[in-house]
Amino acid sequence: MGATVSQVFCATADSVVKGRCRDAVSTYGNGLRFRSVTSANELPNGVSIRDWLLVDARLLREDAQAWSDRVDRFAGQVALLSDPESGAPPASHRHATIDLAQPNWEQRLAEMLAPRPNGGQSKRTIRRAASAPSDCRLDPNESVPAAESVLRIAANLNSLNHDRIVDVVIDQLAPAFGARHSSFFAVDARRGILRLRRHTHSHPIDSTVPLTQKSWPMIQAAIEREVRLNTDTGEPGHDAEVVRRFSHRYHSRRYAIVPILCPSRGNELLAVLNLADWPAPDPSGPAAQTIACTRETLEQWAQLIGRSWWNAGEHTRLMREAGTDALTGLGNYRVFTDRLAQEVARAKRYRTPLSMILLDVDSLKQVNDTHGHPAGDVLLKTVAARLADEIRHIDQGARTGGDEFAVLLPNTDAAAARAVAERVIQQVRRRPVRWQGQTIQPAVSVGVGQYDPDLSPREFVHKVDQSLYAAKDSGRNRVALYES
């Protein structure tokens, strides 16, 4: 039996297009539910792989960042409503195109939504088959759109962003297995715990689980590096039911615990995926699952997730190292300039204050000449640590030169930034630096300024830099404020 569609989401601000789409779904959709949305935030996360999203290309063009992400995360099928003037997003963001310039586009929409007969795959499905695990086990009764949805899940897991991978697993892969509830825990090796990244349970669950809690099935599966599966079918080879906490909260005993490993690192444990409470297949209706939930299938998907998770971690580490000053651990000049451009754009758009602190270590050259460069390095690290203690998590601290530091303070006016600068000076001077029995008294000069929308980022830095030189010229170890 072919798969059926349950909902059609129409994303457009054009009332005429919306009305014609509603009429087409009403006429040809066999009772499908039509839902109209105008913003990306209105799209729900818990959609079926049999749902459709009809998205106006003009929305993608006007707010590409918001819509591209939501379209990419949509678990069902996607079709682009386009015309010659609207342009088109990358092909990866759609499975079909409805040309609004064609007079019979409603008929094209009807053909697209209609269930397809069993058998044969499209050429595009065959070309994309290599993206999925070799044992993805598609249900043989699924239509081509459902098969393509599974292949798209495999492609979407190929990401260098951990949050993105978690969203694909929870929003797309877990529903494809038919699981009503799922959770994803990542390993925090330094603390020896599993840390919850996301879940779909209706009740609260533990946010952290110690890896020493060996009586828990999830920890047992993690330690053994083996999938635990209970399908409640009595089939040979499936795990017997084990004691599960809060099992009374679930509708069935079906569950799977899937350790996510990195084969290239000796099966290092990276994360654990939990699937629970999926319905039994109904022979009288469409299959409840797109992917058959077998141990082999789970292991294949776990390998795919593991490779992506490891790659994303390595990418994050390399990006962090590329943007980090090796001596102080603060951001480097490139990170500072990139963040400055972002914050200036944000300040202009939302008309919020943005301030900058430029700081210069007084007498660093004298310290290097008297005590040697290792002593100067200790002085720089000390100043950087005390600076970092006085700024917020959302602020960007950076070492921008040999003895120069900078801090960007979003949503902060000049008066508040000056107060931060005064605290930094006090903290830097609060105790001397000891070096090989010698005492080095650290001191800094600070320039402070608030962003003026008439300035470019480069001009903003130049103005605050002038206030820094004013502080140095007036005796050092003090704050000077640039006022527009």
Sequence and secondary structure as in RCSB ss.txt:
>XXXX:A:sequence
MGATVSQVFCATADSVVKGRCRDAVSTYGNGLRFRSVTSANELPNGVSIRDWLLVDARLLREDAQAWSDRVDRFA
GQVALLSDPESGAPPASHRHATIDLAQPNWEQRLAEMLAPRPNGGQSKRTIRRAASAPSDCRLDPNESVPAAESV
LRIAANLNSLNHDRIVDVVIDQLAPAFGARHSSFFAVDARRGILRLRRHTHSHPIDSTVPLTQKSWPMIQAAIER
EVRLNTDTGEPGHDAEVVRRFSHRYHSRRYAIVPILCPSRGNELLAVLNLADWPAPDPSGPAAQTIACTRETLEQ
WAQLIGRSWWNAGEHTRLMREAGTDALTGLGNYRVFTDRLAQEVARAKRYRTPLSMILLDVDSLKQVNDTHGHPA
GDVLLKTVAARLADEIRHIDQGARTGGDEFAVLLPNTDAAAARAVAERVIQQVRRRPVRWQGQTIQPAVSVGVGQ
YDPDLSPREFVHKVDQSLYAAKDSGRNRVALYES
>XXXX:A:secstr
      EEEEE S HHHHHHHHHHHHHHSTT EEEEESSGGGS S   TT EEEEEHHHHHHTHHHHHHHHHH S
SEEEEEE TTT    GGG SEEEETTSTTHHHHHHHHHS   SS   HHHHHHGGGS TT  B TT  HHHHHHH
HHHHHHT  S HHHHHHHIIIIIHHHHT SEEEEEEEETTTTEEEEEEE  SS   SEEETT TTSHHHHHHHHT
  EEE SS  TTS      TTGGGSSSS EEEEEEEEGGGTSEEEEEEEEE      TTSS S SB   HHHHHH
HHHHHHHHHHHHHHHHHHHHHHTB TTTSSB HHHHHHHHHHHHHHHHHHT  EEEEEEEETTHHHHHHHH HHH
HHHHHHHHHHHHHHTS TTSEEEE SSSEEEEEEET  HHHHHHHHHHHHHHHHSS EEETTEEE   EEEEEEE
  TTS HHHHHHHHHHHHHHHHHTTSSSEEEE  
